[in-house]
Amino acid sequence: MAGVSLKCGDCGALLKSVEEAQEHAELTSHSNFSESTEAVLNLVCSSCGKPCRSKIESDLHTKRTGHTEFIDKTLEAAKPISLEVPKVAKESEEAIAAGSTSEPEEMVVPEVDKKLLEELEAMGFPTARATRAIHFSGNTSLEAAVNWVVEHEADPDIDQMPMVPVNRHVEASKPSLTPEEMKLKAQELRERARKKKEEEERRMEREREKERIRVGKELLEAKRIEEENERKRLVALRKAEKEEEKRAREKIRQKLEEDKVLTLSSRVQSIIHYVTRTWHECLI
């Protein structure tokens, strides 16, 4: 399979073209490059179309914009890489015809802290964006460079390599912090990260406790409704039993009344029969 990227053997950064590899080599002095079948990550924001070349970059985009949906177009964008060295653009024929004696000021890529550049590339930022962030944040620290990326992510030229006039091409400024101050700063950052993690854990625990309370209330309410329905069912059953018992007693009472009437009628007939027979006997 043909290579779809160039991989730096010194830091592992994936580069999309020979131009990017040349820029990377100029900035880092790395020279060990090889073809790779691993494509450069290409996550495109579904909301605004912003391409991100690493998970960290997409996380920063989400943090800044609130966009959370990304489409992985890595395979779509992957294509065999050309190993031809790009030719230097010639001066235009119009400029030659004009015979201009004033040559344009030579522009070069500014020098930046190589260690910071390697750290940003290891986080997944393209070389041009990392260089731009370090240069415009003053070559001070990784935190300042990342903050600059977050603040300028929407800039249309954020992925263009910064250029400065050759007479302003100076050495990368050294960090203004002493080793002891850098140690204290790192300790402060770790402490802030620890406190943030603890606060997040407390927040999650509060959310879990709220969820447990909510579920408990729902279970109690369901149990109450079930008990209420059972009570209503028993009341209805007892009422039906009482109605049935009342109807049974009424039938018995009616039967007794009927029996009384029949008994009385039978006794009256017996008396009449006796009186009639006695009267006939007296006549005889």
C-alpha positions as CSV (number, residue, x, y, z in Angstrom):
1,M,0.0,0.0,0.0
2,A,1.3,3.4,-1.0
3,G,2.2,5.8,1.8
4,V,-0.4,8.4,2.7
5,S,1.8,10.5,5.1
6,L,5.3,11.2,6.2
7,K,6.2,10.2,9.8
8,C,9.0,11.8,11.7
9,G,11.2,9.1,13.2
10,D,12.4,11.4,15.9
11,C,9.1,12.5,17.5
12,G,6.4,10.4,15.7
13,A,4.6,13.4,14.2
14,L,2.5,12.6,11.0
15,L,2.8,15.1,8.2
16,K,0.6,15.4,5.1
17,S,3.2,16.6,2.5
18,V,6.8,17.1,1.8
19,E,6.3,20.8,2.5
20,E,5.1,20.1,6.0
21,A,8.1,17.8,6.5
22,Q,10.5,20.5,5.3
23,E,8.9,23.0,7.7
24,H,9.1,20.5,10.5
25,A,12.7,19.8,9.8
26,E,13.6,23.5,9.7
27,L,12.0,24.1,13.1
28,T,13.1,21.0,14.9
29,S,16.3,19.9,13.1
30,H,14.7,16.4,12.8
31,S,15.8,14.6,9.6
32,N,14.5,11.1,10.0
33,F,11.4,10.9,7.9
34,S,9.7,7.9,6.3
35,E,6.6,7.0,4.4
36,S,3.7,5.8,6.5
37,T,0.4,4.1,5.7
38,E,-1.1,5.8,8.8
39,A,-3.3,8.6,7.6
40,V,-3.3,12.0,9.3
41,L,-6.4,12.3,11.5
42,N,-9.1,14.5,9.9
43,L,-12.1,15.2,12.2
44,V,-14.5,17.7,10.7
45,C,-16.9,19.6,12.9
46,S,-20.5,18.9,11.8
47,S,-21.7,22.4,12.9
48,C,-19.1,24.7,11.4
49,G,-16.9,22.5,9.2
50,K,-13.7,23.2,11.2
51,P,-11.1,20.5,10.5
52,C,-9.2,19.1,13.5
53,R,-6.1,16.9,13.1
54,S,-6.1,15.4,16.6
55,K,-8.4,14.4,19.5
56,I,-6.9,17.2,21.6
57,E,-7.6,19.8,19.0
58,S,-11.2,18.6,18.7
59,D,-11.6,18.7,22.5
60,L,-10.3,22.3,22.5
61,H,-12.7,23.2,19.7
62,T,-15.6,21.6,21.7
63,K,-14.5,23.5,24.8
64,R,-14.5,26.8,22.9
65,T,-17.6,26.5,20.7
66,G,-19.7,23.8,22.4
67,H,-19.8,21.8,19.2
68,T,-19.6,18.1,20.0
69,E,-20.4,16.3,16.7
70,F,-17.4,15.5,14.5
71,I,-17.3,13.5,11.2
72,D,-14.2,11.3,10.7
73,K,-13.0,12.1,7.2
74,T,-9.6,10.6,7.7
75,L,-10.0,7.9,5.0
76,E,-11.7,10.3,2.6
77,A,-8.8,12.9,2.8
78,A,-6.1,10.2,2.7
79,K,-4.3,10.0,-0.6
80,P,-0.9,8.7,-1.8
81,I,1.7,11.2,-0.8
82,S,4.0,12.8,-3.4
83,L,7.7,12.7,-2.6
84,E,8.6,15.3,-5.2
85,V,10.4,18.2,-3.7
86,P,8.4,21.4,-4.5
87,K,10.1,23.8,-6.8
88,V,10.8,27.3,-5.7
89,A,8.3,29.7,-7.4
90,K,9.9,31.9,-10.0
91,E,9.3,35.6,-10.2
92,S,6.4,36.6,-12.3
93,E,7.0,37.8,-15.8
94,E,5.3,41.0,-15.0
95,A,7.8,41.8,-12.3
96,I,10.7,41.0,-14.6
97,A,9.1,43.2,-17.3
98,A,8.7,46.0,-14.9
99,G,12.4,45.8,-14.1
100,S,11.9,46.7,-10.5
101,T,15.1,47.4,-8.8
102,S,13.7,47.1,-5.3
103,E,13.7,43.5,-4.2
104,P,11.0,42.3,-1.8
105,E,12.1,41.9,1.7
106,E,13.0,38.3,2.4
107,M,10.7,36.5,4.8
108,V,11.6,33.5,7.0
109,V,9.9,31.3,9.5
110,P,10.6,32.6,13.0
111,E,12.6,30.5,15.4
112,V,10.7,29.0,18.3
113,D,11.5,26.9,21.3
114,K,12.0,23.4,19.8
115,K,11.0,21.7,23.0
116,L,7.7,23.5,23.2
117,L,7.2,22.7,19.5
118,E,7.7,19.0,20.0
119,E,5.3,19.0,23.0
120,L,2.6,20.7,20.9
121,E,3.1,18.3,18.0
122,A,3.0,15.4,20.4
123,M,-0.4,16.7,21.5
124,G,-1.6,16.5,17.9
125,F,-1.3,20.2,16.7
126,P,0.0,20.7,13.1
127,T,3.5,22.2,12.8
128,A,2.3,25.5,11.4
129,R,-0.4,26.0,14.1
130,A,2.1,25.0,16.9
131,T,4.8,27.4,15.5
132,R,2.3,30.2,15.2
133,A,1.0,29.7,18.8
134,I,4.5,29.6,20.3
135,H,5.7,32.6,18.3
136,F,2.7,34.8,19.1
137,S,2.5,33.8,22.7
138,G,6.1,34.9,23.2
139,N,8.0,31.6,23.4
140,T,7.2,31.5,27.1
141,S,5.4,28.3,28.0
142,L,3.3,25.4,26.8
143,E,0.3,26.7,28.8
144,A,0.6,30.1,27.0
145,A,0.8,28.5,23.6
146,V,-2.3,26.3,24.2
147,N,-4.2,29.3,25.5
148,W,-3.3,31.2,22.4
149,V,-4.6,28.3,20.2
150,V,-7.9,28.3,22.1
151,E,-8.3,32.0,21.8
152,H,-7.4,32.2,18.1
153,E,-8.9,28.9,16.9
154,A,-11.4,30.7,14.6
155,D,-8.6,32.7,12.9
156,P,-8.6,32.0,9.1
157,D,-4.8,31.9,9.0
158,I,-4.3,29.8,12.1
159,D,-2.8,26.9,10.0
160,Q,-0.5,29.1,8.0
161,M,3.2,29.1,8.9
162,P,4.1,32.6,10.4
163,M,6.7,34.6,8.5
164,V,8.8,37.5,9.7
165,P,11.3,39.7,7.8
166,V,14.8,38.2,7.8
167,N,16.2,41.3,9.7
168,R,13.8,40.5,12.5
169,H,14.7,36.8,12.5
170,V,16.0,36.5,16.1
171,E,16.7,33.6,18.4
172,A,13.8,32.2,20.3
173,S,13.4,34.1,23.5
174,K,14.2,32.3,26.7
175,P,11.6,31.7,29.4
176,S,11.7,34.5,31.9
177,L,11.2,32.2,34.8
178,T,14.0,30.8,36.8
179,P,14.2,27.0,37.3
180,E,12.9,27.4,40.8
181,E,10.0,29.6,39.6
182,M,9.3,27.0,36.8
183,K,9.2,24.3,39.5
184,L,6.8,26.3,41.6
185,K,4.7,27.1,38.5
186,A,4.5,23.4,37.6
187,Q,3.6,22.5,41.2
188,E,0.9,25.2,41.1
189,L,-0.5,23.8,37.8
190,R,-0.6,20.3,39.3
191,E,-2.3,21.6,42.4
192,R,-4.9,23.4,40.3
193,A,-5.5,20.2,38.3
194,R,-5.8,18.2,41.5
195,K,-8.3,20.6,42.9
196,K,-10.3,20.7,39.7
197,K,-10.4,16.9,39.6
198,E,-11.5,16.7,43.3
199,E,-14.2,19.4,42.6
200,E,-15.4,17.4,39.5
201,E,-15.5,14.2,41.6
202,R,-17.5,16.0,44.3
203,R,-19.9,17.3,41.7
204,M,-20.3,13.9,40.2
205,E,-20.9,12.4,43.7
206,R,-23.6,15.1,44.3
207,E,-25.2,14.2,41.0
208,R,-25.1,10.5,41.9
209,E,-26.7,11.3,45.3
210,K,-29.4,13.3,43.6
211,E,-30.1,10.4,41.3
212,R,-30.2,8.0,44.2
213,I,-32.7,10.2,46.0
214,R,-34.8,10.6,42.8
215,V,-34.9,6.8,42.2
216,G,-35.7,6.3,45.9
217,K,-38.6,8.7,45.7
218,E,-39.9,7.0,42.6
219,L,-39.7,3.6,44.2
220,L,-41.6,4.9,47.3
221,E,-44.2,6.5,45.2
222,A,-44.6,3.3,43.1
223,K,-44.9,1.3,46.4
224,R,-47.5,3.8,47.8
225,I,-49.6,3.6,44.6
226,E,-49.4,-0.2,44.6
227,E,-50.5,-0.3,48.3
228,E,-53.3,2.2,47.6
229,N,-54.6,0.1,44.7
230,E,-54.4,-3.1,46.8
231,R,-56.4,-1.3,49.6
232,K,-59.0,-0.2,47.1
233,R,-59.3,-3.7,45.7
234,L,-59.8,-5.2,49.2
235,V,-62.4,-2.5,50.0
236,A,-64.3,-3.3,46.8
237,L,-64.0,-7.0,47.5
238,R,-65.4,-6.6,51.1
239,K,-68.2,-4.4,49.7
240,A,-69.1,-7.1,47.1
241,E,-69.1,-9.7,49.9
242,K,-71.4,-7.6,52.1
243,E,-73.8,-7.1,49.1
244,E,-73.9,-10.8,48.4
245,E,-74.5,-11.5,52.1
246,K,-77.3,-9.0,52.2
247,R,-79.0,-10.5,49.2
248,A,-78.7,-14.0,50.8
249,R,-80.3,-12.8,54.0
250,E,-83.1,-11.1,52.0
251,K,-83.8,-14.4,50.2
252,I,-83.9,-16.3,53.5
253,R,-86.3,-13.7,55.0
254,Q,-88.5,-13.9,52.0
255,K,-88.5,-17.7,52.3
256,L,-89.5,-17.5,55.9
257,E,-92.3,-15.1,55.2
258,E,-93.6,-17.4,52.5
259,D,-93.4,-20.4,54.9
260,K,-95.3,-18.4,57.5
261,V,-98.1,-17.6,55.1
262,L,-98.3,-21.2,53.9
263,T,-98.4,-22.5,57.5
264,L,-101.1,-20.0,58.6
265,S,-103.2,-20.8,55.5
266,S,-102.9,-24.5,56.2
267,R,-104.0,-24.1,59.9
268,V,-107.0,-22.0,58.9
269,Q,-108.1,-24.6,56.4
270,S,-107.7,-27.3,59.1
271,I,-109.9,-25.3,61.5
272,I,-112.6,-24.7,58.8
273,H,-112.6,-28.4,58.0
274,Y,-112.9,-29.3,61.7
275,V,-115.8,-26.9,62.3
276,T,-117.6,-28.0,59.2
277,R,-117.3,-31.7,60.1
278,T,-118.5,-31.0,63.7
279,W,-121.5,-29.0,62.5
280,H,-122.5,-31.9,60.2
281,E,-122.2,-34.3,63.0
282,C,-124.5,-32.2,65.2
283,L,-127.1,-32.0,62.5
284,I,-127.2,-35.8,62.2
